[in-house]
């Protein structure tokens, strides 16, 4: 073997050895990086998945709330006459729309704050949320029926019954979320005795019966309950702020 051939063979062996060394180093580094990545992912998914599930539940509910409001406003038929007198027949429907819009806004606001303090959900909470959305989805129907029939006893009573069942559904959702977070959580302390929720149930039930005697009194009760809930309730907001501070 010539000197040139020996040098070439030696250089080839050195190159092959160096290539294997680099390959070994790369595979080792890749394995280390992969192990570190898996360790990082294992430490994160529980919190991320819970946050994603809560966000998804809230996003789905917000979509339903938006659809409910859209359907309700479509019940307001555009008059064919340009005169103000053409708006007079629409007044009962418009008043019921305003009342229902306020109720949907109240539910959306409270629902938003309730899910903001919720960091753990399960199948029971998800079904309770769907139960609430079912009763709220009936708002466009009962709103239109009561408005079209000028607060007739039966439509007025059915309107109150839907409000009553919606309040029951929200109470169930609230209780399940409280149970999931434990009796010593800040959420339990924020909700307290929940006198607004209990008083609303009593007023709704009484308004359903009064509808068959004096529908206008029942309407006043529905309005009074809405005004009660319009007063800002900062209990859950304080919990959200406290969690951010922690």
C-alpha positions in Angstrom: 0.0 0.0 0.0 1.4 3.4 -1.0 1.9 6.2 1.4 -1.0 8.1 -0.2 -3.3 5.1 0.1 -2.3 4.8 3.8 -3.0 8.4 4.4 -6.4 8.1 2.7 -7.3 5.0 4.7 -6.2 6.7 8.0 -8.2 9.8 7.1 -11.2 7.7 6.2 -11.1 5.8 9.5 -10.7 9.1 11.4 -13.7 10.6 9.6 -15.9 7.6 10.2 -14.9 7.6 13.9 -15.6 11.3 14.2 -19.0 10.9 12.4 -19.9 8.1 14.9 -18.9 10.3 17.8 -21.0 13.2 16.5 -23.9 10.9 15.9 -23.6 9.5 19.4 -23.5 13.0 20.9 -26.5 14.1 18.8 -28.5 11.0 19.8 -27.5 11.5 23.4 -28.5 15.2 23.4 -31.7 14.4 21.6 -32.5 11.8 24.1 -31.8 14.2 27.0 -33.9 16.9 25.4 -36.7 14.5 24.8 -36.7 13.4 28.4 -36.7 17.0 29.6 -39.6 17.8 27.3 -41.6 14.9 28.6 -40.9 15.9 32.2 -42.0 19.4 31.4 -45.2 18.2 29.8 -46.0 15.9 32.7 -45.8 18.8 35.1 -48.2 21.1 33.1 -51.1 19.2 31.6 -53.4 19.0 34.6 -53.6 22.7 35.1 -53.7 23.4 31.3 -56.5 20.8 30.7 -58.6 22.1 33.5 -58.2 25.7 32.3 -59.0 24.6 28.7 -62.1 22.6 29.8 -63.4 25.6 31.8 -62.7 28.0 28.9 -64.4 25.7 26.5 -67.5 25.4 28.7 -67.7 29.2 29.1 -67.2 29.7 25.4 -70.0 27.3 24.5 -72.3 28.9 27.0 -71.5 32.4 25.7 -72.5 31.2 22.2 -75.8 30.0 23.5 -76.5 33.3 25.3 -75.8 35.2 22.1 -78.1 33.0 20.1 -80.9 33.4 22.7 -80.7 37.2 22.5 -80.6 37.1 18.7 -83.7 34.9 18.5 -85.6 37.2 20.9 -84.9 40.3 18.9 -86.1 38.6 15.8 -89.5 38.4 17.4 -89.8 42.2 17.0 -91.5 42.5 13.7 -90.7 45.6 11.6 -93.9 47.6 11.0 -94.8 48.4 7.4 -96.1 51.9 8.2 -93.7 54.8 8.9 -96.1 56.3 11.5 -95.5 56.2 15.2 -98.9 54.6 15.6 -97.6 51.5 13.9 -95.3 50.9 16.9 -98.1 50.9 19.4 -99.1 47.2 18.7 -95.4 46.2 19.2 -95.2 47.8 22.7 -96.1 44.6 24.7 -93.7 42.5 22.7 -91.0 45.2 23.1 -91.5 45.4 26.9 -91.3 41.6 27.3 -88.1 41.7 25.1 -86.5 44.3 27.4 -87.4 42.3 30.5 -86.1 39.0 29.0 -83.0 40.8 27.7 -82.2 42.0 31.3 -82.7 38.5 32.6 -80.4 36.9 30.0 -77.8 39.6 30.8 -78.1 38.9 34.6 -77.7 35.1 34.0 -74.7 35.7 31.6 -73.0 38.0 34.1 -73.4 35.7 37.1 -72.6 32.6 35.0 -69.4 34.3 33.8 -68.2 35.2 37.4 -69.2 31.7 38.6 -67.0 30.0 36.0 -64.2 32.4 36.6 -63.8 31.1 40.2 -64.3 27.5 39.0 -61.0 25.7 38.5 -62.3 22.1 38.5 -65.2 20.7 36.4 -66.6 17.3 35.9 -69.4 15.6 34.0 -72.0 16.6 36.6 -71.1 20.3 36.3 -71.2 20.0 32.5 -74.7 18.4 32.5 -75.9 21.0 35.1 -74.7 23.7 32.8 -76.6 22.2 29.9 -79.7 22.0 32.1 -79.4 25.7 32.8 -79.0 26.5 29.1 -82.0 24.4 28.2 -84.3 26.5 30.3 -82.7 29.8 29.2 -83.2 28.7 25.6 -87.0 28.7 26.2 -86.8 32.5 26.9 -87.5 33.5 23.2 -90.6 31.3 23.1 -92.2 32.5 26.4 -91.1 36.1 25.7 -92.8 36.1 22.3 -95.9 34.3 23.5 -96.5 36.6 26.5 -95.8 39.7 24.4 -98.1 38.7 21.5 -101.0 37.9 23.9 -100.6 41.1 26.0 -99.7 39.4 29.3 -102.5 36.9 29.2 -102.7 34.7 32.4 -101.5 31.5 30.8 -98.5 33.0 28.9 -97.6 35.0 32.0 -97.7 32.0 34.2 -95.6 30.0 31.7 -93.0 32.8 31.6 -92.8 32.7 35.4 -92.4 28.9 35.3 -89.5 29.1 32.9 -87.9 31.8 35.2 -88.4 29.5 38.2 -86.9 26.4 36.5 -84.0 28.6 35.3 -83.3 29.7 38.8 -83.5 26.1 40.0 -81.0 25.0 37.3 -78.6 27.8 38.3 -78.8 26.8 41.9 -78.0 23.2 41.0 -75.0 24.3 38.9 -73.8 26.5 41.8 -74.1 23.8 44.4 -72.2 21.3 42.2 -69.4 23.8 41.7 -69.3 24.5 45.4 -69.2 20.8 46.2 -66.3 20.3 43.8 -64.2 23.0 45.5 -64.8 21.9 49.1 -66.6 23.4 52.0 -63.6 25.5 53.1 -63.1 27.3 49.7 -63.4 31.0 49.2 -66.3 30.3 46.8 -68.4 29.0 49.7 -67.6 32.0 51.8 -68.4 34.3 48.9 -71.8 32.8 48.1 -72.8 32.7 51.8 -76.5 32.1 52.4 -77.5 33.2 48.9 -80.6 35.1 50.0 -81.1 36.5 46.5 -81.4 33.1 44.9 -83.8 31.8 47.6 -85.9 34.9 47.6 -86.1 34.7 43.8 -87.5 31.2 43.9 -90.2 32.2 46.3 -91.2 35.3 44.2 -91.2 33.3 40.9 -93.5 30.6 42.4 -95.9 33.2 43.9 -96.0 35.1 40.5 -97.0 31.9 38.6 -100.1 31.5 40.8 -100.9 35.3 40.8 -100.7 35.2 37.0 -104.1 33.5 36.8 -105.7 36.2 39.0 -103.8 39.4 38.3 -101.3 39.1 35.5 -100.1 42.6 35.8 -99.0 41.9 39.5 -97.1 38.9 38.3 -95.3 41.2 35.7 -94.4 43.6 38.5 -92.9 40.7 40.5 -90.8 39.6 37.5 -89.6 43.2 37.2 -88.8 43.4 40.9 -86.7 40.3 40.8 -84.8 41.6 37.9 -84.1 44.9 39.7 -82.9 42.9 42.8 -80.3 41.1 40.6 -79.3 44.3 38.8 -77.7 45.6 42.0 -74.0 44.7 41.7 -73.1 41.6 43.6 -69.3 41.7 44.1 -69.0 38.5 46.2 -67.6 36.4 43.3 -65.6 39.3 41.9 -63.7 39.5 45.2 -62.9 35.8 45.0 -61.5 36.3 41.5 -59.3 39.2 42.7 -58.1 37.2 45.7 -57.1 34.3 43.4 -55.1 36.6 41.2 -53.3 38.0 44.2 -52.4 34.6 45.5 
